[in-house]
Amino acid sequence: MRRVSGLLLAGALLLLPAFSQGDLSAAGQDAQKLSFNGDTALWMVAIKPDKTGDFEQLMKRVGEALQKLGRSQQAAGWKVVKGPVQPDGNVLYVHVISPVVADADYTVMQILYEANEDPAERTALYEQYRGAFAQNLLVSGYTTALRLGQ
């Protein structure tokens, strides 16, 4: 029984990126892959107010993971901007991705899992993300129509 529950937990952790990122069918064909069309993407998430430090620490880990995985171009174009506290008390964060790397996977947990093979570390990362994350607010890719100042 213990082995079965362990397998179920492992399976749930592998499938989590598909569900923790909300409905991403517009962002990519594969439900487990978050990719964007266009050259710029905006992705807004709500983070629990007492967990903003955890979220920011995780996002730094994402940047480190992308470097470790040889995906420095993806890391270079990805910025996370902290916004105001929302009416529900959660804190808005906006992922600004420009330029988008075509067909790259931007799923936070998948990136962290790829760079961290240790099951205990993966579980800790998942728990930290799950504890901080409140909801996706917007996931969209855009084609840049106009650049100001250039």
WOBELLIN-V868361 format. One line per field, one symbol per residue. ss: DSSP state (~ for helix, > for strand, _ for the rest). burial: # if it has 16 or more other ideal C-beta (glycine too) atoms within 10 Angstrom, else .. A space follows every 10 residues. Layout:
ss: ???
burial: ???
This chain:
ss: _~~~~~~~~~ ~~~~~~~~~~ __________ _________> >>>>>>>_~~ ~~~~~~~~~~ ~~~~~~~~__ _~~~~~_>>> >>>>>_____ >>>>>>>>__ _______~~~ ~~~~~___~~ ~~~~~~~~~~ ~~>>>>>>>> >>________
burial: .......... ..#..###.. ##.#..##.. .#####..## #######... ##.##..##. ###.##.... #..##.##.# .........# ###.#.#..# #..####### ###.##.... .#..##.##. .###.##.#. #.........
